[in-house]
Amino acid sequence: MFATIQRLIEQETRIDAQPLSPEANLYELGMTSFDAVRLLMAVEREYKVMFPREALNRKTLSSIEAIATSVLALWQLEIEPPKKLRIAA
């Protein structure tokens, strides 16, 4: 997963992602808001996920590790069955 995210960073931003550690902050390395939007859309296409509105923030795309964690969390949400609401009588 990390190699794929590195590739997406290379394609969608001006950051050289190959020497990055998983925790390196992409914004501190020069990622712009425009780059972040392009990267977000590429990640959604690659992993067939859709980030909810509350996940659209700098933290979600701040590093390779943050992106991977977000994608894994979205996959987990997709496989968990919805919880039934209990209505008290």
C-alpha positions in Angstrom: 0.0 0.0 0.0 2.8 2.4 0.8 4.4 2.0 -2.6 1.1 2.7 -4.3 0.6 5.8 -2.2 4.1 6.9 -3.0 3.4 6.6 -6.7 0.2 8.6 -6.3 2.1 11.4 -4.5 4.7 11.4 -7.3 2.0 11.7 -9.9 -0.3 14.2 -8.3 2.1 16.5 -6.4 5.5 18.1 -6.8 7.0 16.1 -4.0 9.6 13.4 -4.5 7.9 10.6 -2.5 10.6 7.9 -2.9 12.8 8.9 0.0 9.9 9.7 2.3 9.3 8.0 5.6 5.7 7.0 6.2 5.4 9.7 8.8 6.9 12.6 6.8 4.5 15.6 6.7 3.5 16.2 3.0 2.4 19.8 3.8 5.7 20.6 5.3 7.4 19.3 2.2 5.4 21.7 0.0 2.1 20.0 -0.8 -0.4 22.7 -1.7 -4.2 22.6 -1.3 -4.5 22.0 -5.0 -2.1 19.1 -4.8 -4.1 17.7 -1.9 -7.3 17.7 -3.9 -5.6 15.9 -6.8 -4.1 13.4 -4.4 -7.4 12.8 -2.6 -9.1 12.1 -5.9 -6.3 9.8 -7.0 -6.5 7.8 -3.7 -10.3 7.5 -4.0 -9.9 6.2 -7.6 -7.1 3.8 -6.8 -8.7 2.3 -3.7 -12.3 2.6 -4.7 -13.3 4.6 -1.6 -15.0 7.9 -1.0 -13.8 10.0 1.8 -16.7 11.4 3.9 -16.9 15.2 4.4 -15.6 15.0 7.9 -12.4 13.3 6.6 -11.6 16.1 4.2 -9.0 17.9 6.3 -5.2 18.3 6.4 -4.7 15.4 8.9 -6.2 12.8 6.5 -3.6 13.6 3.8 -0.7 14.7 6.0 1.5 11.7 5.4 1.7 8.3 3.7 0.8 6.7 7.0 -2.2 8.9 7.5 -3.5 8.2 4.0 -3.1 4.4 4.5 -4.8 4.5 7.9 -7.7 6.5 6.4 -8.1 4.0 3.5 -8.0 1.0 5.8 -10.6 2.6 8.1 -12.9 3.2 5.1 -12.5 -0.4 4.0 -13.3 -1.5 7.6 -16.5 0.6 7.5 -17.6 -1.0 4.3 -17.3 -4.6 5.6 -18.9 -4.1 9.0 -22.7 -4.7 8.9 -24.8 -1.7 9.9 -25.7 -1.7 13.5 -29.4 -2.0 14.2 -31.1 0.6 16.3 -32.9 -0.6 19.3 -36.1 1.2 19.9 -37.4 1.1 23.5 -41.1 0.3 23.8 
